[in-house]
Structures are given as structure tokens and as C-alpha cells.
């Protein structure tokens, strides 16, 4: 059976939400939505314009129409990282997470057989993060999206490792998205925070799980995927191995060199060129790459899956794996019955 085509990297913004200053008791600036013309709005952060939006950010019908045009069967719908609120007090971030997690279910509800909600958690508080994840799993979320760091704490931080261990115990997929990139006069030109900072942030977060011995402490059953092709990580595996062997005096060594851990994580396919996708395939293996588009944002791939479909160096089996089979394994048994029915895997036929 041919598996469905699954886009594992998309975002949502609800049509509106409560005033977060009133809801949390925390001072601003907070994100809010400034209504525009019909089907358009501006995502605001305090008094600053953050990102223009169209109805495809919140309207299931708009999403489904684009999915049909792109040949996408199922779509993972994750929070927009601006909502993470990791710099807030934990109680404030927990309230924000609950608000947006409940709204995510409303966004996906009209198409439960095709839209797969991922939740967010207050990652700065391990206990609260685990509790909110459990609440969301009970309510219908299938996975969780987290940012790649919490302030100066990388993914090898003890509290974050404890949360990831909980994710493994709950058998839930984790999607890691870069956010909160550094700002400077050099990075504030040409969208350099997104073009340089984002790939570097993701590279650093993978490296932290390796050299910080995060993977050594985590069970191999953890299903974790990094956005944007893993950033710049794949290009520099040789350099990192060289440093591990030759500069152990400066590296808090993992049990093995970085290349040993390439089968411990997956990445999405938002890399835009045959050469980059070939490097990922050669480095990580086709079984660790999944279709991702970054829909509905303008730096995403349009149409979704075009790079994988037209990559002449891929075999048919590799292409099929990247377009959907790998995502079925990543999403795992928590994929709800409506989505399972849509995917035709009620008996796990597509996983075999």
C-alpha cells in the first residue's frame, strides 16, 4: 500500500485569542492579532508588526484547498514559535500554552482526518511541561513542538532532558523548531536572523544533544525531528568528528563521535535545492528525512513536496519514504483514528 503524503512542518495562528496580559497577569509586550481586510490580519507583538497573515493560518478550508493543490494528504499543525513564552514566568507560560493548545484543537477540528495537532509546553518548567503535555495528549494532540533552547539552556539541560525522557515514555513525537535568534546590527540586515541565525540555532541544538551527552542519556525510542533540514549540521559532521578526536581537551565528550548519532534523529526537507537534499540523504539516510513545507509562511516550500518529487537522484522507495512512510513512523500510534482511516493504516499496513 502506498503511504499518504504527510507534511510534518506547518504552523497555525488562531483567528483570535484572549488578551494575554489579562489572562496571565504578566506585563507586555504580548502577541495579539490586528484584524485587516477579509481573510487577512497582522500578527502583532505589543505595538510592533510581527508578520502579515492570511486566512490559511487559521481556516481549515483554506489549508485543505492548498493541501489538495499540493497533493498532501495529512498535515501536522504546530504552534508559531512566537507563542512559546519561554522567557516568561512558568505560570504565565503555562496559561499561554493552555490557551493556544485548546485553540489548536479548534483549528484542526473541522478536518480531524487530515489536520494533526501538535501542542506547545512551558519548557522552562519541567513539571509543568510534562503535565501540560499529558493534558494535551488526553485531549487529542498527537505530538509536541518545542523550541531549540530556553534562554541560555540548550537541549542537553537536565530539565529539558527530563522532559524529553517523559516524551519517550509517553511515546510521543517531538518536533524541534529554532526560535529567538540573536539580534545584532550584522544580523538585522537582509533577514539574516532567519537566513543565517536559524540554521545555526538548529545546528547548535543537535550538537548540544550529542556533545552534551543528551543522546547518551535519552532512550533510543525517542522520536525527535529537527526543522529546516537540521540547519547547517549535515554539512559539518566531518569537522565535528575531527574536533571530537583531536580536541577532546576542549570538548565535553559524548560517548562516541558525532557521526555515531546520525540515526538518533530526523529532519524535514525544507532545504530548497537538490544538492542540499542529496547531502542530507547521503549523510542521514533517506529513512531520516520527512516532507516539511513550513506552510503557510513565505519562506516555506511551495508547492509542498516539490523538491522530493523532482529529485532525480532518489529511488522510488526513498521518495515514498520521505513523502510519507517515515512520517507515519514518526507520528506513531497516537495518530488518531480519523487520520489513520484517511491514511489507510488502521491495520498498520503502510508501516510494513
C-alpha positions as a printed Julia matrix, in Angstrom:
352×3 Matrix{Float64}:
   0.0    0.0    0.0
   1.32   3.44  -0.93
   1.52   5.58   2.22
  -0.14   9.0    2.37
   1.8   12.18   1.7
   2.36  13.87   5.07
   3.69  17.39   5.7
   5.21  17.34   9.18
   6.19  21.04   9.35
   3.37  23.58   9.21
   2.18  26.26  11.61
  -1.07  27.83  12.69
  -2.18  31.12  14.16
  -5.74  31.19  15.57
  -8.24  33.78  14.35
  -8.02  35.39  17.78
  -7.32  34.76  21.45
  -7.91  36.38  24.84
  -5.9   39.39  25.94
  -2.8   37.64  27.27
  -1.91  40.37  29.75
  -5.3   39.96  31.41
  -5.27  36.18  31.1
  -1.81  35.73  32.64
  -1.35  38.79  34.83
   2.02  39.34  33.17
   3.11  42.65  31.69
   3.6   43.04  27.92
   4.5   43.07  25.2
   2.25  40.15  24.25
   1.29  38.84  20.81
  -2.14  39.8   19.52
  -3.95  39.79  16.2
  -4.86  43.03  14.43
  -7.71  42.4   12.02
  -7.26  43.58   8.44
  -9.42  43.07   5.39
 -11.49  39.92   4.97
  -9.17  36.94   5.29
  -6.13  38.96   6.34
  -4.62  40.05   9.65
  -1.38  41.29  11.18
   0.29  39.33  13.97
   1.48  41.94  16.44
   3.95  41.87  19.32
   2.94  44.77  21.52
   2.93  47.78  19.22
   5.26  46.19  16.66
   4.11  44.47  13.49
   5.48  40.93  13.52
   4.05  39.11  10.48
   1.21  39.56   7.99
  -1.18  36.61   7.86
  -3.86  35.27   5.6
  -6.8   33.02   6.39
  -4.77  29.88   5.65
  -3.13  30.41   9.06
  -6.4   29.64  10.87
  -9.07  28.45   8.42
  -9.19  24.69   7.87
 -10.88  25.11   4.49
  -8.05  27.29   3.2
  -5.46  24.79   4.39
  -7.28  21.86   2.83
  -7.56  23.63  -0.51
  -3.79  24.19  -0.59
  -3.11  20.65   0.57
  -5.25  19.3   -2.25
  -3.46  21.51  -4.78
  -0.08  20.27  -3.49
  -1.05  16.61  -3.22
  -0.71  16.5    0.58
  -2.98  14.07   2.45
  -2.15  14.88   6.08
  -0.63  17.94   7.7
   0.97  18.3   11.13
  -0.12  21.65  12.56
   2.29  23.13  15.11
   2.37  26.39  17.08
   4.02  29.5   15.74
   7.18  29.79  17.92
   6.36  33.37  18.92
   3.8   31.86  21.32
   6.29  29.71  23.26
   6.77  32.34  26.01
   9.88  30.65  27.44
  11.19  33.93  28.85
   8.03  34.37  30.95
   7.31  33.18  34.45
   6.35  29.49  34.28
   2.79  30.11  35.45
   2.33  32.69  32.69
   3.81  30.4   30.05
   1.58  27.56  31.23
  -1.54  29.7   30.83
  -0.41  30.75  27.35
   0.25  27.14  26.39
  -3.19  26.06  27.53
  -4.88  28.87  25.6
  -3.13  28.1   22.32
  -3.25  24.33  22.72
  -7.03  24.46  23.11
  -7.29  26.8   20.13
  -5.14  24.43  18.05
  -7.75  21.73  18.52
 -10.42  24.15  17.28
  -8.34  24.97  14.21
  -7.96  21.26  13.37
 -11.43  20.09  14.4
 -13.16  20.72  11.03
 -10.75  18.28   9.36
  -9.68  15.8   12.05
  -8.96  13.21   9.38
  -6.3   15.45   7.78
  -5.03  18.05  10.28
  -2.86  16.66  13.08
  -2.39  19.0   16.08
   0.92  19.33  17.92
   0.96  21.16  21.26
   3.38  23.52  22.99
   4.57  23.38  26.62
   6.19  25.73  29.17
   9.61  24.19  28.64
  11.26  26.38  31.31
   9.41  24.35  33.98
   9.86  20.59  33.56
   6.99  19.53  35.81
   4.56  21.99  34.21
   5.74  20.97  30.73
   5.12  17.29  31.45
   1.72  18.0   32.97
   0.62  20.12  30.01
   1.85  17.5   27.55
  -0.18  14.84  29.36
  -3.29  17.06  29.32
  -2.88  17.69  25.61
  -2.38  14.01  24.78
  -5.59  13.24  26.64
  -7.38  15.94  24.63
  -6.27  14.8   21.19
  -2.87  16.28  20.39
  -0.57  13.84  18.63
   2.86  15.38  19.32
   4.68  18.38  20.72
   6.7   21.2   19.19
   9.46  22.71  21.31
  11.95  25.5   20.73
  15.61  24.64  20.36
  16.67  26.38  23.58
  15.33  28.12  26.67
  17.35  31.26  27.18
  20.94  30.09  27.6
  19.89  26.49  28.24
  20.37  24.11  25.31
  18.62  20.79  24.8
  21.17  18.97  26.97
  19.94  20.86  30.05
  18.85  18.45  32.79
  15.31  19.81  32.89
  14.85  19.58  29.11
  16.36  16.08  29.07
  13.84  15.08  31.74
  11.03  16.4   29.57
  12.34  14.51  26.52
  12.57  11.35  28.62
   8.91  11.88  29.51
   8.1   12.24  25.8
   9.81   8.91  25.15
   7.86   7.28  27.99
   4.58   8.66  26.57
   5.58   7.51  23.06
   5.06  10.96  21.59
   6.78  12.64  18.63
   8.87  15.78  19.28
   9.41  18.46  16.63
  12.21  20.96  17.38
  11.92  24.41  15.81
  14.55  27.18  16.04
  13.42  30.43  17.58
  14.62  33.55  19.41
  17.62  34.04  17.13
  20.24  36.57  18.31
  19.85  40.13  17.11
  22.71  42.43  16.16
  23.43  45.13  13.55
  25.01  42.44  11.38
  22.1   40.01  11.71
  19.31  42.56  11.41
  20.01  43.11   7.7
  18.61  41.02   4.84
  16.58  38.78   7.18
  19.97  37.38   8.29
  18.48  36.19  11.57
  16.36  33.79   9.52
  18.89  33.06   6.76
  21.95  32.59   9.0
  20.76  32.52  12.59
  18.04  29.88  12.16
  20.3   27.26  10.53
  22.98  27.93  13.14
  20.5   27.6   16.02
  19.33  24.2   14.8
  22.91  23.03  14.23
  23.77  24.06  17.78
  20.77  22.3   19.31
  21.64  18.98  17.62
  25.26  19.39  18.67
  24.18  20.02  22.25
  22.34  16.7   22.35
  25.5   14.99  21.1
  28.45  16.67  22.85
  26.34  17.48  25.91
  25.65  13.72  26.15
  21.93  14.27  25.71
  21.53  11.33  23.35
  23.67   9.22  25.69
  21.14   9.89  28.44
  18.0    9.53  26.33
  16.36   6.27  25.24
  16.74   5.33  21.6
  12.95   5.1   21.43
  12.68   8.91  21.47
  11.3   10.15  18.15
  12.69  13.64  17.55
  12.83  15.7   14.37
  14.61  18.99  13.65
  13.23  21.67  11.33
  14.78  23.1    8.17
  16.86  20.06   7.3
  18.69  20.23  10.63
  20.12  23.63   9.73
  23.82  23.56   8.86
  24.54  20.38  10.83
  24.85  17.85   7.97
  27.48  19.91   6.15
  29.84  19.93   9.15
  29.7   16.37  10.5
  33.3   15.76   9.38
  34.54  18.89  11.14
  32.76  17.9   14.34
  34.19  14.38  14.22
  37.65  15.84  13.69
  37.25  18.1   16.74
  35.96  15.19  18.84
  39.06  13.12  18.02
  41.69  15.87  18.12
  40.47  18.42  20.69
  39.0   16.3   23.42
  40.63  18.66  25.88
  38.09  21.32  24.87
  35.04  19.15  24.17
  32.77  17.72  26.85
  32.89  14.41  25.06
  29.93  12.28  24.16
  30.43   8.53  24.37
  31.02   8.43  20.61
  31.95  10.9   17.84
  29.09  12.98  16.38
  28.67  10.82  13.27
  27.7    7.9   15.52
  24.42   9.64  16.44
  23.09  10.29  12.94
  20.41   7.63  13.35
  19.05   9.17  16.56
  17.06  11.97  14.93
  15.21  13.0   11.8
  14.98  16.25   9.84
  12.45  17.77   7.49
  13.02  18.53   3.82
  12.77  22.35   3.79
  16.17  22.85   2.1
  15.07  24.03  -1.39
  17.84  22.53  -3.56
  18.73  19.12  -4.98
  22.29  19.49  -3.7
  21.15  20.1   -0.12
  18.66  17.23  -0.2
  21.32  14.93  -1.65
  23.7   15.88   1.18
  21.01  15.1    3.75
  20.27  11.79   2.06
  23.95  10.82   1.9
  24.58  11.94   5.49
  21.46  10.91   7.42
  19.89   8.35   5.1
  16.54   8.68   3.35
  14.83   6.99   6.3
  15.55  10.05   8.47
  14.1   12.74   6.18
  10.42  13.77   6.11
   8.47  16.15   3.95
   8.1   19.55   5.59
   6.95  22.79   3.98
   6.82  25.47   6.73
   3.31  26.31   5.48
   1.81  28.95   5.45
   4.83  31.23   5.76
   6.59  32.79   2.76
   9.98  31.17   3.48
   8.36  27.75   3.14
   8.34  25.4    0.16
   5.65  26.0   -2.43
   4.22  23.65  -3.58
   4.85  21.35  -0.63
   6.9   18.29  -1.54
   8.08  19.61  -4.89
  11.77  19.14  -4.04
  11.34  15.48  -3.1
   9.11  14.72  -6.07
  11.51  16.13  -8.66
  14.81  14.95  -7.12
  16.12  12.65  -9.84
  18.74  11.01  -7.62
  16.13   9.48  -5.3
  14.87   5.97  -5.85
  11.14   5.39  -5.83
  11.4    3.75  -2.44
  13.37   6.69  -1.0
  10.87   9.17  -2.4
   7.96   7.24  -0.95
   9.68   7.12   2.44
  10.34  10.87   2.54
   6.84  11.79   1.36
   5.01   9.76   3.95
   6.26   6.43   5.23
   8.86   7.97   7.57
   6.26  10.39   8.95
   3.91   7.52   9.8
   6.64   6.0   11.97
   7.46   9.42  13.46
   3.84  10.14  14.4
   3.44   6.64  15.76
   0.39   5.06  17.36
  -1.01   8.36  18.59
  -2.19   9.22  15.11
  -5.94   9.32  15.74
  -8.44   7.0   14.13
  -9.84   9.61  11.7
  -6.34  10.38  10.4
  -5.47   6.68  10.39
  -8.51   5.99   8.29
  -7.53   8.76   5.89
  -4.01   7.34   5.74
  -5.29   3.79   5.25
  -3.23   2.41   8.14
  -5.89   1.12  10.51
  -4.05  -2.19  10.36
  -0.59  -0.61  10.09
  -0.35  -1.83   6.51
   1.56   1.24   5.36
   4.22   0.74   8.01
   5.24  -2.67   6.73
